[in-house]
Amino acid sequence: RILFAGVCSLPAAWVWCASIVRRPDAPAAARRIFLALLAPGLVAYSCFYLAPGGAFLDWYAVPARRGPLFYANAVYSWTLIAAGAALMLDAMRRNPSRGPLPMALVLAAACMPVLANAAYVLLHVPSWDPTPIAFGFSAVVFRFLVIDLTWGAYHAATARAEVVQQMRTGVLVANLDERIVDWNLAAQAILQTPDLQGRTLQRVLAHARAARNQEIEVYEFPLERHGQRFGTGAVVADRTEMRRAELRLEMTTR
């Protein structure tokens, strides 16, 4: 009974997740779709208890006999799974970084739950239900090849972290003890320090300012949230090439 409750609700949840992945900017619409698609599943689950003998499932027969209502619910579930997979494929197709191998994996993941469940229901192969394993494989593939690539731009924290990581300007974050706790790759390159974890922010910045072969511009600011300070931020920029260009221009002008 618990397993069948999952069987009746999982296809609607599958479409719900796929709708969010395809349109991350419209979660309310995806929620309404889920509730609408879940209603037939709840009706099917009630048939598990209320349908007249043999109309849905004769559980006590050996092997269990499935009735027409059971197969109608199976077709409905397969349709939802296929629809969710189509939405996932469309989200993957719109990703400009897609390639033939990722698309092939996503296509295989899209087809696997339907094929596994159909083989079990219609052909009784294998003797145990492989659908949860198929869903697990599909979920892992969609997680890394579709959801991460599609959802990231709409997830503010992820987007901000990626923007900071790819900046050419160095960014440093220190805690209230002025110890560095986070930084981006540009900060490592500009400060020429591979490991900044736990170092004192002021010492690192002072060393950078004192460097003779570099012209480092530093901007420090407090980090506050809801009026409470929780750390210090610093932005460092390498102005060495710009300064050299200014000197060359000054010499040329003279």
N, C-alpha and C positions, 0 to 999 in steps of 0.2 A: 504493500500500500504506500509506503514511503517512497519507494523507487518510482512507482507510477505517478505520484504527485510531481516528482521531478520531470518525468517524461512529458507530462501535460503542460508544465510551465517553462521548461527550458527552451523550446523553439521560439516562444514569444520573447523570452529574454535575449535569445540569440539575435533576433531582428532588432530589438531595442539597442543592444550594444552596437550592431552594425549601423543603425541609423545615427547614433551619436558619433561614430567614427566618420561617417560620410558627411554629417552636418554638425560639427562640434559647437557651432554657434546657435543651435536650436535644440537645447536639451528638453525644453517643455514639450515640443512637438513629438520628440522621440518617446517621452513618457506617456503621452496620450496614445500613441501607436501601440505601445506595450500593453496598456490597460485594455484597449479594444481587442487586440489579438489574444489576450489572456482569457477573455470570456469564453470562447469555444473550448479552450482547454479545461476550464473549470466545469463546463457542462460534461465534457468527456469523463472527467474524474468522478462526477456524480453518477455517471452511467456504470462505473465500476461497482457501485453499491446498489443502484436503484433499477438498472435495466432488467427487463424480464429475462429469465433463464435462456442463455445461448445467444441473446441479441448482441451482447457486448463481449463477454468472456465467460467461459465455463472453466473456472480455475481448478476445480476438483477433478476434471477429466485428465486422463493420462494418455498422451500428452494434452496440455491445456488446449481447448478448442476456442478459436477466435471467431466472433460473429461479425456481421456486416458493420455494426457501429464501430467496432474496433478498427477495421480496415479504413473506414471513413476518417476516423481520427488520425490514423497513420498517414493517410494521404495528405490531410491537412498539415500535420507536423512536417512531413517531407517538403511540402510547399513553402512553409515558413523557413525551414533550414536553407532551402535553395534561394529564397528571396534574400535572407541575411547574407549568404555567401556572395550573391550577386552585388549587393551593396558594398561588401568588403572589396570585391574585385574592382568595382568602379572607383572606390577610394584609392586603391593601389594604382589603377590605370592613370589617375590624374597626378600621380607623383612623378615629377620629371626625372628623378634619379632611378627609376625602375629599370630592371634589366631582364633578359630572358630567363635566367635561372630563378630569381625571386618570383617572377610572374608564374613560372611553372610550379614552384612550391606553393604559392598562394592558391593556384587553381587546384592542385592536388588536395590541399587542406579544405578547400571549399566543397569538393565532391565527396570527401571521405565519410563524413557523418551520414549523409543520405545513403550512400552505397552500403555502408556497414549495417545500418538499421534495416534497409530493404532486404539485404541478404539474410539477416537474422529472422525477420518477420515472414518473408515470402518463401525462402528456401530452407529455413531452419539450419543455416550454416553460419557460424559454428553453433554448438549446443548452448553456449552462453552468449549473453548480449554484449557485443563489442562496441556498442555505440558510445558509452562513456569514454573509452580509450580513444576512439576516433575524434570525439569532441575535444579531448585533452590535447591531442596532436594538433588539431586545427587551432585551438586557442593559443598554443605556444607560437605557432607560425604567424598567426594574425597579430599577436602581441608585439613581435619584434619587427615584422616586415610591413605591417599596415598601421597599427595603432600608434606606435612610437613616431613614425614618420608623419602621420596625419595629425595626430593630437598635439604634438609638441608646440606647433605655432599658436595653438589656442590656449595652451596652459601657460599662464603668465610667468610663473616661477621658472619653468623649464626654458621658456623663450628668453627671459632675461639672463639666466645663467649662460645660455649658449652665446648670446650677444656679447656678454662680458668676456667669455672665454676666447672669442675670436677677434676681439679688439686689438689694434696695434698699440694702443696706449695701455700701460701697466696699471692694474687695479689691485690694491692691497686692502685687507680688512684685519683690524686688530681688535682684541677684546678690551675690557676695562682695565686690564693690567698692562695694556700697550704691547701685548704679545700677538704676533701675526698668526692668524688662524686660517686665512684663505687668501688666494691670489690667483691671477690668471697667467697664462703662458708668456704673455708679453712682459709682465713684471719680472719673471725669471730671466728673460733675455736682456732686458734693459739693465737690470741690477747685476747681471752676470753672477747670479747665485742660484744653484740648482735646488736647494732645499731651504725654504723660508720659514718652515713650521716652527713656532715657538720663539723666533728671534724678536728682539725688541725693535719696534717700528722706528723709533727715533734714531737708533744707532744705524739701522739699515739706510734710512734716508740721509743721515749725516754723511755716511760713507759715500753714498751716491753723489751728493753735492760736492764732496771734496775730490772726486775723481778728476784727474788732470786731462785725461784724453776723452772726456765726455762732457757734454753740456746737458744736464738733467734739469727738467722743470718739474717741480713738485707742488701739488695742491692737496692740502689736508682739510678734513671737515669732520665734525662729529656725526655719529650715526644715532638717530633717535627714532623711537616709535611710541606713539601715544604720549609724547612729552617726556619720555624717559630715555636717557642715554644708555646705550648698550655696547658702544664701541667707537672706534675711530676708522674712518676711511681715508685712503690716500690714492691719488692719481699721479702717476709718473710718466713723463714723456721724454723721449730722447730727441733733443733739439740739436744734436751735434752736426748733422749734415746741413741743417738750416743755418746754423751759425757760421759754418765754413762757407756756405754760399753767400751769406751776407758779407763776410770778410773779402771774398773774391770780388764781389760787386763793388765794395768800397775801394779796393785796390785799383780796379779797372776805372772807376770814376776819377780817382786821383791821377 
